[in-house]
Amino acid sequence: MPKQLYYEDVEVGTELPLLIKKPTPQQLVKWAGASDDYYEIHYDKDFAQSTGLPGTIVHGRLKSSFLVQLLTDWTGDGGTVKKISVQHRGMDFPGEQITCRGTVTKKYVEGDEHIVECEIWTENPKGEKTAPGSAIVALPSRE
Amino acid sequence: MAEGQGITDELKAMIGTMISEPGILEVERGAIRRYADAIDDLNLLYRDVEYAKKSGYGELICPPGFFGWPIKEGGAMKTLDTFGGPLDRAGFPRILDAGIEYEFFIPVRAGDILTAYTRVADITERAGRTGNMLIVTQESTYLNQNGDIVAKARSMLIGR
């Protein structure tokens, strides 16, 4: 289980531990069933190509879910994701590695909460940021 | 493929409206586990009730962004049905997910019943590398059975 992260443990510039995903076509089917998104561009290659795509593509919401996991794995059970924002700029394809990354951009105390802001993104095998975004988490403090 | 015509009257008429009755979503343990399996997220808060009870959450919680299973309205297919026709008629036959923003206020637990209110916030046109496209922005508010706001979402889809 992830160990608990505290506000005092992070600094601006701290890198989040990488989260590596490599969704298979089967995983995209699991995601379709779990998220109620049966759009054929994600599992029917002929349909995907008929819409002009090179093949089936990974669901955007699966990628944003990966980025949520990047945050929750990092913060531990005592942390909370308060906000997340993800833009889908590039496509990812089943069978290809998606590397989820993040860095701390700000930390501050707001009321009784200890807030950490991050830049987060998914990276394809070419190193391109396919889903850039940002997030705000609250962490417990040792004080 | 023909160039998109732009924002048609049909699409303009959707702006500011709630495109459906409020959605009702049931949050079940099995659905949470299945969602966590689909992400391949092993977090015990989504899987192990005893662990979740000891953690202080008291019950399995949803991975942030999962709001349970729609039993009335809602769902991705409803979104595709609602916008697919009008976007296609406007000359934008392809739909892609452009992004999502969430604000989370209260954890969503197994056993919760959520009500989702969704309105079309805006439909705008943008020039892209391969031609112009339309961006449809929807805003959703999710309330639990106690009337507390658990989350807000802003979702963007592209018609190309």
Chai-1 contact restraints between the chains, C-beta under 6 A:
chainA,res_idxA,chainB,res_idxB,connection_type,confidence,min_distance_angstrom,max_distance_angstrom,comment,restraint_id
A,K30,B,A38,contact,1.0,0.0,6.0,A-B,restraint_1
A,W31,B,A38,contact,1.0,0.0,6.0,A-B,restraint_2
A,A34,B,R34,contact,1.0,0.0,6.0,A-B,restraint_3
A,A34,B,Y35,contact,1.0,0.0,6.0,A-B,restraint_4
A,A34,B,A38,contact,1.0,0.0,6.0,A-B,restraint_5
A,D36,B,G75,contact,1.0,0.0,6.0,A-B,restraint_6
A,D36,B,A76,contact,1.0,0.0,6.0,A-B,restraint_7
A,D37,B,A76,contact,1.0,0.0,6.0,A-B,restraint_8
A,Y38,B,M77,contact,1.0,0.0,6.0,A-B,restraint_9
A,T51,B,R94,contact,1.0,0.0,6.0,A-B,restraint_10
A,G60,B,D97,contact,1.0,0.0,6.0,A-B,restraint_11
A,S64,B,I100,contact,1.0,0.0,6.0,A-B,restraint_12
A,S65,B,I39,contact,1.0,0.0,6.0,A-B,restraint_13
A,S65,B,G65,contact,1.0,0.0,6.0,A-B,restraint_14
A,V68,B,P64,contact,1.0,0.0,6.0,A-B,restraint_15
A,V68,B,G65,contact,1.0,0.0,6.0,A-B,restraint_16
A,Q69,B,D41,contact,1.0,0.0,6.0,A-B,restraint_17
A,D77,B,S55,contact,1.0,0.0,6.0,A-B,restraint_18
A,V81,B,P64,contact,1.0,0.0,6.0,A-B,restraint_19
A,V81,B,F104,contact,1.0,0.0,6.0,A-B,restraint_20
A,K83,B,E103,contact,1.0,0.0,6.0,A-B,restraint_21
A,I84,B,Y102,contact,1.0,0.0,6.0,A-B,restraint_22
A,S85,B,E101,contact,1.0,0.0,6.0,A-B,restraint_23
A,V86,B,G99,contact,1.0,0.0,6.0,A-B,restraint_24
A,V86,B,I100,contact,1.0,0.0,6.0,A-B,restraint_25
A,Q87,B,G99,contact,1.0,0.0,6.0,A-B,restraint_26
A,H88,B,D97,contact,1.0,0.0,6.0,A-B,restraint_27
A,H88,B,A98,contact,1.0,0.0,6.0,A-B,restraint_28
A,H88,B,G99,contact,1.0,0.0,6.0,A-B,restraint_29
